[in-house]
Amino acid sequence: MEHAAQFLGSPVVHMLVGLIGVIALVSVNALFLIWAERKVSAHMQLRPGPMEVGPHGALQSLADALKLMGKELITPEEVDKPIYWLAPIVVFLPVLLSFLVIPFSQTMIIRDMNVGIVLIFAFSTLSVLAILMAGWSSNNKYSVFGAIRSVAQNIAYEIPLLVTVMSIILMVGSFKLSDIVAAQGHTWFIFVQPLAFILFIICATAETNRAPFDLPEAESELVAGFHTEYSGMRFALFFLAEYTNIFIASAVATVLFLGGWHGPILPGIIWFFIKVYALVFLLMWFRWTFPRVRFDQLVNFSWKILIPLSFVNLLITAFVLKLR
């Protein structure tokens, strides 16, 4: 019994249980967000959206998932096959690993690392590498254009995103996500750093390739961009990674600015998910409200407006902290 208790309490078992929970969360969350995206867009455009499969169309995403799993995996003749096959895996693995350090509540966190926020941003850069691999290996001009746009967009918006996060890290004095949440026990940082919150949401929208910054896969210009040549479950992995990245970006924003699990009456994990899905709804609202910008407008907006504003906010934060 003693050995069994030690085994069940070991870090390896803890990691395995956490990994199984993450895979389940990613799968259910993606199905829900795809259904929610359709419903949000439909109601904003005064139409019902999917209604036939399940109550109020609730099972439509499950039907789509079964359809994608049953589709043939078509590999064009002229693609660079090893890179072409590897890209969907590379785009999805970092998404799973990012969940390792996200604190869903005071006790529900797989690994509370002291460099948690750094780990998430390090993994997020691998998604861009996967998009570049997919576009370059597809031997399709639209895919290459989408991949190039994604790399340029990531370079432009990664800078203000990281500088904005540095303002919060300066205030807390720690890279650990649980410490950042604990520092907001009385006042959420959205009230202390409103400009940083706005900058973060804009940059996160661009980092997740969401409209009005969805240039890498602009259907009206590039057919589908970097995943034009993918079908079946290979395409589904890109789709799954996109919606999971939306959840992760909203979760990081919740930790940095909305107090994480803090809230009255309800359990912490309930508050965490309420805040996360409120931000997810905000990103969906953006998509169905704002028109897509031109690529030069997208890059200029970052280099000429967001980056200077983020550095100004960081300098003001450092100055105020020094005075205190």
Secondary structure in CASP SS format (residue, H / E / C, confidence):
PFRMAT SS
TARGET T0000
AUTHOR 0000-0000-0000
METHOD secondary structure of the structure
MODEL  1
M C 1.00
E H 1.00
H H 1.00
A H 1.00
A H 1.00
Q H 1.00
F H 1.00
L H 1.00
G C 1.00
S C 1.00
P H 1.00
V H 1.00
V H 1.00
H H 1.00
M H 1.00
L H 1.00
V H 1.00
G H 1.00
L H 1.00
I H 1.00
G H 1.00
V H 1.00
I H 1.00
A H 1.00
L H 1.00
V H 1.00
S H 1.00
V H 1.00
N H 1.00
A H 1.00
L H 1.00
F H 1.00
L H 1.00
I H 1.00
W H 1.00
A H 1.00
E H 1.00
R H 1.00
K H 1.00
V H 1.00
S H 1.00
A H 1.00
H H 1.00
M H 1.00
Q C 1.00
L C 1.00
R C 1.00
P C 1.00
G C 1.00
P C 1.00
M C 1.00
E C 1.00
V C 1.00
G C 1.00
P H 1.00
H H 1.00
G H 1.00
A C 1.00
L C 1.00
Q H 1.00
S H 1.00
L H 1.00
A H 1.00
D H 1.00
A H 1.00
L H 1.00
K H 1.00
L H 1.00
M H 1.00
G H 1.00
K C 1.00
E C 1.00
L C 1.00
I C 1.00
T C 1.00
P C 1.00
E C 1.00
E C 1.00
V C 1.00
D C 1.00
K H 1.00
P H 1.00
I H 1.00
Y H 1.00
W H 1.00
L H 1.00
A H 1.00
P H 1.00
I H 1.00
V H 1.00
V H 1.00
F H 1.00
L H 1.00
P H 1.00
V H 1.00
L H 1.00
L H 1.00
S H 1.00
F H 1.00
L H 1.00
V H 1.00
I C 1.00
P C 1.00
F C 1.00
S C 1.00
Q C 1.00
T C 1.00
M C 1.00
I C 1.00
I C 1.00
R C 1.00
D C 1.00
M C 1.00
N C 1.00
V C 1.00
G H 1.00
I H 1.00
V H 1.00
L H 1.00
I H 1.00
F H 1.00
A H 1.00
F H 1.00
S H 1.00
T H 1.00
L H 1.00
S H 1.00
V H 1.00
L H 1.00
A H 1.00
I H 1.00
L H 1.00
M H 1.00
A H 1.00
G H 1.00
W H 1.00
S H 1.00
S C 1.00
N C 1.00
N C 1.00
K H 1.00
Y H 1.00
S H 1.00
V H 1.00
F H 1.00
G H 1.00
A H 1.00
I H 1.00
R H 1.00
S H 1.00
V H 1.00
A H 1.00
Q H 1.00
N H 1.00
I H 1.00
A H 1.00
Y H 1.00
E H 1.00
I H 1.00
P H 1.00
L H 1.00
L H 1.00
V H 1.00
T H 1.00
V H 1.00
M H 1.00
S H 1.00
I H 1.00
I H 1.00
L H 1.00
M H 1.00
V H 1.00
G C 1.00
S C 1.00
F C 1.00
K C 1.00
L H 1.00
S H 1.00
D H 1.00
I H 1.00
V H 1.00
A H 1.00
A C 1.00
Q C 1.00
G C 1.00
H C 1.00
T C 1.00
W C 1.00
F H 1.00
I H 1.00
F H 1.00
V H 1.00
Q C 1.00
P H 1.00
L H 1.00
A H 1.00
F H 1.00
I H 1.00
L H 1.00
F H 1.00
I H 1.00
I H 1.00
C H 1.00
A H 1.00
T H 1.00
A H 1.00
E H 1.00
T C 1.00
N C 1.00
R C 1.00
A C 1.00
P C 1.00
F C 1.00
D C 1.00
L H 1.00
P H 1.00
E H 1.00
A C 1.00
E H 1.00
S H 1.00
E H 1.00
L H 1.00
V C 1.00
A C 1.00
G H 1.00
F H 1.00
H H 1.00
T C 1.00
E C 1.00
Y C 1.00
S C 1.00
G H 1.00
M H 1.00
R H 1.00
F H 1.00
A H 1.00
L H 1.00
F H 1.00
F H 1.00
L H 1.00
A H 1.00
E H 1.00
Y H 1.00
T H 1.00
N H 1.00
I H 1.00
F H 1.00
I H 1.00
A H 1.00
S H 1.00
A H 1.00
V H 1.00
A H 1.00
T H 1.00
V H 1.00
L H 1.00
F H 1.00
L C 1.00
G C 1.00
G C 1.00
W C 1.00
H C 1.00
G C 1.00
P C 1.00
I C 1.00
L C 1.00
P C 1.00
G H 1.00
I H 1.00
I H 1.00
W H 1.00
F H 1.00
F H 1.00
I H 1.00
K H 1.00
V H 1.00
Y H 1.00
A H 1.00
L H 1.00
V H 1.00
F H 1.00
L H 1.00
L H 1.00
M H 1.00
W H 1.00
F H 1.00
R H 1.00
W C 1.00
T C 1.00
F C 1.00
P C 1.00
R C 1.00
V C 1.00
R C 1.00
F H 1.00
D H 1.00
Q H 1.00
L H 1.00
V H 1.00
N H 1.00
F H 1.00
S H 1.00
W H 1.00
K H 1.00
I H 1.00
L H 1.00
I H 1.00
P H 1.00
L H 1.00
S H 1.00
F H 1.00
V H 1.00
N H 1.00
L H 1.00
L H 1.00
I H 1.00
T H 1.00
A H 1.00
F H 1.00
V H 1.00
L H 1.00
K H 1.00
L H 1.00
R C 1.00
END
